[in-house]
Amino acid sequence: MTEATSSSAPVLWTARDAAAAVNGTLQGADWNATGVSIDSRTVKPGDLFIALAGPNFDGHAYAAKALTAGASAVLVSHRPDGLPADASVLLVEDTFAALQDLGSVARLRAKARIVAVTGSVGKTSTKEALAVCLGALAPTFATAGSLNNHWGVPLSLARMPADSVYAVFELGMNHAGEIGPLSRQVQPDVAVITTIEAVHLEFFSSVEAIADAKAEIFEGMSPNGTVVLNRDNPHYARLVAAARTKGLSRILGFGTAEDAAARLTECSAHATCSAVTAVIKGEPIQYGVSLPGRHHVMNSLGVLLAVQALGGDVATAAQALAKVKPIKGRGVRKRVRLGGDWLTIIDESYNASPVSMEASFQVLKASEPSAGGRRVAVLGDMLEMGEKSPLLHAALAEPLRANGVDLVFCCGPNMKRLFDKLPTAMQGAWAENSAALAPKIAQALRGGDCVMVKGSLGSRMALIVDALSALGDADAPVENSALNDTNGKTARAVQQG
């Protein structure tokens, strides 16, 4: 189920219903909203625009622009300058509180079975996989992009159509105490925690403390809810204990452990996908995952457990895993013509942590450069790593070597620690920032190379992806052709009897 984009789209909010939900006052003509927006730059015709006041901006200054862009009405705490006299307005005391109220009412009226996803890494890709799998079964709503914080979650709830059969929400945090309120808003029937790893260490005293913060997802669940956890993670027992403390007894694990409810038995990795054999609660199944890397394979097991917990057909959902597409900044591949051959670019520029770095190196290892081509890693600083940041960056040298990476380019002060630890033959270049590094990479690359670009969002590695993409004519998107070899046996569940 995609978000509304035109006047023919289903109505999410009538003026009267929205006013009742937020205890607001209507001014101007009557209206219906087919969408909800907090960003005037992306307003679509029919949206209700909510003017939020942030630390660096005030949405009220853009209310008139939103109406010009086609918004059906604006939700404001005061009439801003420049607003037409006949504008459709919903006046409230506090626009952020009103956004939360819209989300709360949307949740109250929803009949959907809801799954919430969190974890140190893999949240968004798992959310997207769940959206595709559940969407193959019935109308499904899902969080757009990474709208997983105190603004994004109520906004996503407010956008959820009342007739959704399933819904998927992503919950994120970088401090303790942030996921609990989000979970209480979403009230998930199923909670998935992908994994617990050393991220956001700047804000946590230990990885155990990160596990406790992620376990806040249980706070919004009823005792009938189901918890889906990574059975192979060393913090599994800690999460189980936290779930039981909240009165949750339906706990399912996924991984390679013999007692995992969803157990991986075989995985055949290809450059752009994987073929999987697993056992889901005693039933063998084979399917393909269109995203490369063992981490996506493992999370696919959690996805199928969540589908089963929601009452969905696992075989149909598993077949849909071959159709999941990567998101910009999280594994999108593109090719550009360079020097008579193709340069392959793997865009992992959205985020980075030690565990996601190693997973990306494994994906790069499985990639196939042309004859004479090289596997090239372009790395920006991993942020929020705390006092151990220099050591964590330097420690990436070994997995880079182990995964057969030929050449490494780095930017940022912490990545200098890694660069200096690399063998001379692997050293491409280092620069203070991504803008300074981009031209050095462009000069060094050649056709046939396969280059992976990764770093935390604040390292601005997307700038390098854009620079490399401009080096030549772009090819069509890279297809997961290896899945064609396994489609005949993909997503085939062995029936009882």
C-alpha positions in Angstrom: 0.0 0.0 0.0 1.7 3.2 -1.1 1.1 6.6 0.3 -1.6 8.8 -1.3 -0.4 11.0 -4.1 -3.5 12.3 -5.8 -7.1 13.4 -5.2 -8.3 10.0 -6.3 -6.4 8.4 -3.4 -8.4 7.2 -0.4 -9.2 9.8 2.2 -7.1 9.5 5.4 -8.7 12.4 7.3 -11.8 14.5 6.9 -11.6 18.0 8.3 -14.1 17.0 11.0 -12.3 13.8 12.0 -8.9 15.5 12.2 -10.3 18.4 14.2 -11.8 16.0 16.7 -8.6 14.0 17.0 -6.5 17.0 17.8 -9.1 19.1 19.7 -8.6 21.9 17.1 -10.6 24.7 15.5 -11.4 24.6 11.8 -11.1 27.8 9.7 -11.9 28.2 6.0 -13.4 25.8 3.5 -14.0 22.1 4.2 -11.4 19.6 3.1 -10.3 16.0 3.0 -6.7 14.9 3.4 -5.2 12.0 1.4 -1.8 12.3 3.0 0.0 13.9 5.9 3.3 15.9 5.6 5.6 17.8 7.9 8.0 18.9 5.0 6.8 21.6 2.6 9.5 20.4 0.1 7.7 17.1 -0.4 4.1 18.1 0.0 1.8 16.3 -2.4 -1.6 17.4 -3.6 -4.2 16.5 -0.9 -1.8 16.4 2.0 -2.5 17.9 5.4 0.6 19.9 6.2 1.6 20.0 9.9 3.8 23.0 10.8 6.3 21.7 13.3 8.7 24.0 15.1 12.2 22.5 15.4 15.5 23.7 16.8 16.6 25.1 13.4 13.4 25.9 11.6 9.7 26.6 12.1 7.3 25.0 9.7 4.8 27.9 10.1 7.1 29.9 7.8 6.4 27.3 5.0 2.6 26.9 5.5 1.7 29.2 2.6 4.2 27.3 0.4 2.6 24.0 1.3 -0.8 25.3 0.2 0.7 26.5 -3.1 2.1 23.0 -3.6 -1.4 21.5 -3.2 -1.9 20.8 0.5 -5.6 20.5 1.3 -5.1 22.3 4.7 -2.5 23.4 7.1 -2.3 22.5 10.8 -0.8 25.4 12.8 -0.6 26.9 16.3 -1.1 30.4 14.9 -1.9 31.9 11.5 1.5 32.7 10.0 2.2 35.8 7.8 1.4 35.3 4.1 -1.4 32.7 4.7 -4.4 33.5 2.4 -7.4 34.7 4.2 -9.5 31.9 2.8 -7.0 29.2 3.6 -8.2 25.9 5.1 -6.7 25.9 8.5 -6.8 23.6 11.5 -5.7 25.6 14.5 -4.3 23.9 17.6 -2.3 24.9 20.7 0.7 22.7 20.0 1.4 21.2 16.5 3.7 18.4 17.8 1.1 17.3 20.3 -1.5 17.4 17.5 0.7 15.2 15.4 0.9 12.7 18.2 -2.8 12.9 18.7 -3.4 12.1 15.0 -1.1 9.1 15.3 -2.9 7.9 18.5 -6.3 8.1 16.9 -5.1 6.4 13.7 -3.8 3.5 15.9 -7.1 3.3 17.8 -9.2 3.1 14.6 -6.8 0.6 12.9 -7.8 -3.0 12.4 -4.3 -3.9 11.1 -2.1 -6.5 12.6 1.1 -4.5 13.4 4.8 -5.5 13.6 7.5 -3.1 14.9 11.1 -3.5 14.0 14.2 -2.3 15.9 17.8 -3.4 16.3 21.4 -2.0 16.1 21.6 -2.6 12.4 19.3 -3.9 9.7 16.1 -2.2 10.8 15.2 -0.5 7.6 16.0 -3.3 5.2 14.0 -5.7 7.5 11.1 -3.3 7.6 11.2 -3.1 3.8 11.3 -6.9 3.5 8.3 -7.2 5.8 6.4 -4.7 3.8 7.0 -6.6 0.6 6.2 -10.0 2.1 3.1 -8.9 3.9 2.1 -6.8 0.9 2.0 -10.0 -1.1 -0.7 -11.3 1.3 -3.0 -8.3 1.9 -3.0 -4.4 1.9 0.0 -3.4 3.9 1.2 0.0 5.2 4.8 0.6 6.2 7.0 3.4 7.5 8.5 5.4 4.6 12.3 5.6 4.6 13.7 5.8 8.1 10.9 7.8 9.8 11.6 6.0 13.1 12.0 8.8 15.7 9.7 10.9 17.9 8.4 12.8 14.8 8.6 10.0 12.3 6.6 7.4 14.2 3.4 9.5 14.9 3.7 10.8 11.3 3.7 7.3 10.0 0.8 6.3 12.2 -1.2 9.3 11.0 -0.5 8.2 7.4 -1.8 4.6 8.0 -5.1 3.9 6.1 -7.8 2.6 8.4 -8.4 -0.4 6.1 -4.8 -1.7 6.3 -4.7 -5.4 7.0 -1.0 -5.3 8.1 1.3 -2.5 9.1 5.1 -2.3 9.6 6.8 0.4 11.7 10.5 1.0 12.3 11.5 2.2 15.8 15.0 3.9 16.2 17.0 5.5 19.0 20.4 6.7 20.0 19.7 7.2 23.7 18.0 5.2 26.4 14.3 5.9 27.0 13.5 6.7 23.3 12.0 3.5 22.0 9.6 2.9 24.9 7.3 5.9 24.1 7.4 5.0 20.4 6.4 1.4 21.2 3.5 2.6 23.4 2.3 4.7 20.4 2.6 1.8 17.9 1.4 -1.0 20.3 2.8 -3.8 18.1 1.4 -7.3 17.9 4.8 -8.5 16.9 8.2 -7.0 17.8 11.4 -7.9 15.8 14.9 -7.1 17.1 17.3 -7.7 14.3 20.5 -7.8 16.4 22.4 -6.0 19.2 25.8 -4.6 18.3 28.3 -1.9 19.3 26.6 1.2 17.9 25.9 4.6 19.5 28.6 3.8 22.0 29.1 7.5 22.6 25.7 7.5 24.4 25.9 4.1 26.2 28.2 2.6 28.8 28.1 -0.9 27.3 26.6 -3.1 24.6 24.4 -4.5 27.4 22.9 -1.1 27.9 22.2 -0.9 24.2 20.3 -4.2 24.5 18.3 -2.8 27.4 17.4 0.3 25.4 16.2 -1.9 22.4 14.2 -4.0 24.8 12.0 -1.0 25.4 10.1 -2.1 22.3 8.3 -4.6 24.6 6.7 -1.8 26.6 3.9 -1.2 24.1 2.9 -4.8 23.7 0.1 -6.8 25.2 0.8 -10.2 26.9 -0.6 -11.8 23.7 2.2 -10.3 21.6 5.0 -12.2 19.9 8.7 -11.4 20.2 11.1 -12.3 17.4 14.8 -12.3 18.3 18.2 -13.1 16.9 19.0 -16.5 18.5 22.7 -16.3 17.6 23.2 -12.9 19.2 25.1 -13.0 22.6 22.4 -10.8 24.2 19.6 -13.1 23.3 19.1 -14.3 26.9 19.1 -10.8 28.2 16.4 -9.8 25.7 14.3 -12.9 26.6 14.5 -12.0 30.2 13.4 -8.4 29.4 10.4 -9.7 27.4 9.3 -12.1 30.1 9.6 -9.3 32.7 7.0 -7.4 30.6 4.7 -10.5 30.6 5.5 -11.7 27.1 5.9 -15.5 26.8 5.6 -15.9 23.0 9.3 -15.6 22.1 10.7 -16.9 18.8 14.4 -17.1 17.8 16.0 -17.1 14.4 19.5 -18.1 13.4 21.7 -21.2 13.1 21.2 -22.5 16.6 19.5 -26.0 16.8 16.7 -24.7 19.0 15.9 -21.6 16.8 12.3 -21.5 15.6 13.6 -20.3 12.2 16.9 -22.1 11.5 19.2 -21.6 8.6 20.5 -24.9 7.2 22.1 -23.8 4.0 23.0 -20.6 2.2 24.4 -20.1 -1.3 25.7 -16.6 -1.7 25.9 -14.8 -5.0 27.1 -11.3 -6.0 23.6 -9.8 -5.8 21.5 -12.3 -4.0 21.4 -15.5 -1.9 19.6 -18.9 -2.1 18.4 -20.1 1.2 17.3 -23.4 2.7 15.8 -23.2 6.2 13.4 -24.8 8.7 10.6 -22.6 9.9 9.0 -24.1 13.1 9.7 -27.6 11.9 8.8 -27.1 8.2 11.6 -27.1 5.5 11.5 -24.2 3.0 13.7 -22.9 0.2 13.6 -19.4 -1.1 15.8 -16.6 -2.6 16.8 -13.3 -1.0 17.3 -10.5 -3.5 19.7 -8.6 -1.3 23.3 -9.9 -1.1 25.0 -10.8 2.2 24.5 -13.2 5.0 23.1 -10.5 7.3 20.1 -10.2 4.9 19.7 -13.9 4.9 19.6 -14.0 8.7 17.1 -11.2 8.9 14.9 -12.9 6.3 14.4 -15.7 8.9 13.1 -13.1 11.4 10.8 -11.7 8.7 9.2 -15.1 8.0 8.7 -15.7 11.7 7.0 -12.4 12.0 4.8 -13.2 9.1 3.8 -16.5 10.7 3.1 -14.8 14.0 0.8 -12.3 12.2 -1.1 -15.2 10.7 0.3 -14.9 7.2 1.2 -17.6 4.7 4.9 -18.2 5.0 5.5 -19.8 1.6 3.9 -16.9 -0.2 5.9 -14.4 1.9 9.1 -16.3 1.3 8.6 -16.1 -2.5 8.2 -12.4 -2.2 11.7 -12.1 -0.6 13.1 -12.4 -4.2 11.4 -9.1 -5.0 12.8 -6.9 -2.2 14.8 -4.0 -3.6 17.7 -2.2 -1.9 17.2 1.4 -0.6 19.3 4.3 -1.6 22.3 4.4 0.6 21.8 0.8 1.7 23.1 -1.4 -1.0 21.8 0.1 -4.3 24.1 -0.9 -7.2 24.7 1.0 -10.3 27.1 0.7 -13.2 28.7 3.5 -15.2 30.7 3.2 -18.4 34.4 3.9 -17.7 37.4 3.3 -20.0 35.6 0.8 -22.2 34.3 -1.3 -19.3 31.7 -1.0 -16.5 32.5 0.5 -13.1 30.2 -1.1 -10.5 29.2 1.2 -7.6 27.7 -0.2 -4.4 26.0 2.6 -2.4 26.2 1.9 1.4 26.5 5.6 2.2 23.6 6.0 4.7 25.1 4.5 7.9 28.0 2.6 9.3 29.1 0.7 12.4 31.8 -2.0 12.9 29.4 -4.9 12.3 27.8 -3.3 9.2 31.2 -2.5 7.8 32.3 -6.1 8.0 29.0 -7.2 6.4 29.6 -4.8 3.6 33.2 -6.1 3.1 31.7 -9.6 2.7 29.3 -8.3 0.1 32.2 -6.7 -1.8 34.1 -10.0 -1.6 31.2 -11.8 -3.3 31.1 -9.2 -6.0 32.7 -9.9 -9.4 35.0 -7.3 -10.9 35.7 -7.6 -14.6 39.0 -9.0 -15.8 41.7 -6.7 -14.4 39.2 -5.0 -12.1 39.6 -4.6 -8.4 37.5 -4.6 -5.3 37.7 -1.1 -3.9 36.4 0.1 -0.5 35.8 3.8 0.1 35.2 4.4 3.8 34.1 7.4 5.9 34.1 7.8 9.6 31.8 5.7 11.8 30.2 8.3 14.1 28.9 8.0 17.7 31.5 5.3 18.5 32.7 7.0 21.7 36.1 6.8 23.3 36.9 3.5 21.5 36.4 5.0 18.1 40.1 5.1 17.1 40.5 1.4 18.0 37.3 0.4 16.3 38.3 2.1 13.1 41.8 0.6 13.1 40.4 -2.8 13.7 38.7 -2.8 10.3 42.1 -3.5 8.6 41.9 -7.2 9.3 38.4 -7.8 7.9 39.3 -5.8 4.8 42.3 -8.1 4.2 40.3 -11.2 5.0 37.6 -10.3 2.4 40.1 -9.7 -0.4 39.7 -6.0 -0.8 42.4 -4.7 -3.1 42.3 -0.9 -2.5 41.0 1.3 0.3 40.3 5.0 0.2 39.4 6.8 3.5 38.2 10.1 4.8 37.8 11.6 8.2 40.0 11.8 11.3 39.1 8.3 12.6 39.5 6.6 9.3 43.1 7.9 9.3 43.8 5.3 12.0 42.6 2.6 9.6 44.4 4.0 6.6 47.7 4.1 8.5 47.3 0.5 9.5 46.8 -0.9 6.0 49.6 -2.4 4.0 51.0 0.1 1.5 49.6 -1.9 -1.5 46.1 -1.5 -0.1 46.4 2.3 0.5 44.5 4.3 -2.1 44.3 7.8 -0.5 43.1 9.5 2.6 41.5 12.9 2.9 40.1 15.1 5.6 36.5 14.8 4.2 34.5 13.3 1.4 34.6 16.4 -0.8 38.4 16.3 -0.8 38.6 12.5 -1.3 36.2 12.3 -4.3 38.6 13.6 -7.0 41.3 11.3 -5.8 39.1 8.3 -6.1 37.9 9.4 -9.6 41.5 9.5 -10.8 42.4 6.1 -9.4 39.4 4.0 -10.6 39.2 2.2 -13.9 36.6 0.2 -15.8 36.1 -3.2 -14.3 36.5 -2.1 -10.7 33.8 -2.8 -8.2 33.7 0.0 -5.6 31.8 0.0 -2.3 31.1 3.4 -0.6 30.3 3.4 3.1 30.2 5.7 6.1 28.0 7.3 8.7 25.5 9.8 7.3 27.4 12.7 8.8 30.5 11.7 6.9 28.6 12.7 3.7 29.7 9.7 1.6 26.7 10.1 -0.7 28.7 13.0 -2.2 31.3 10.4 -3.4 28.6 8.1 -4.8 27.2 11.1 -6.8 30.7 12.0 -8.1 31.5 8.4 -9.2 28.0 8.1 -10.8 28.8 11.1 -12.9 32.0 9.6 -14.4 30.2 8.0 -17.3 26.9 6.9 -18.8 24.8 4.9 -16.4 23.6 1.4 -17.2 20.3 -0.1 -16.3 20.0 -1.2 -12.6 21.9 -4.4 -11.8 19.6 -7.3 -11.8 19.6 -10.2 -9.3 20.0 -12.7 -12.2 21.3 -15.5 -10.0 17.8 -15.8 -8.6 16.6 -17.0 -11.9 18.7 -20.2 -11.4 16.8 -21.0 -8.2 13.3 -19.7 -8.9 12.1 -23.2 -9.7 12.8 -24.3 -6.2 12.5 -21.0 -4.4 10.0 -20.4 -1.6 8.8 -24.1 -1.7 7.5 -25.2 1.6 7.3 -28.9 2.3 3.8 -29.7 3.4 3.0 -32.0 6.3 2.1 -35.5 5.3 
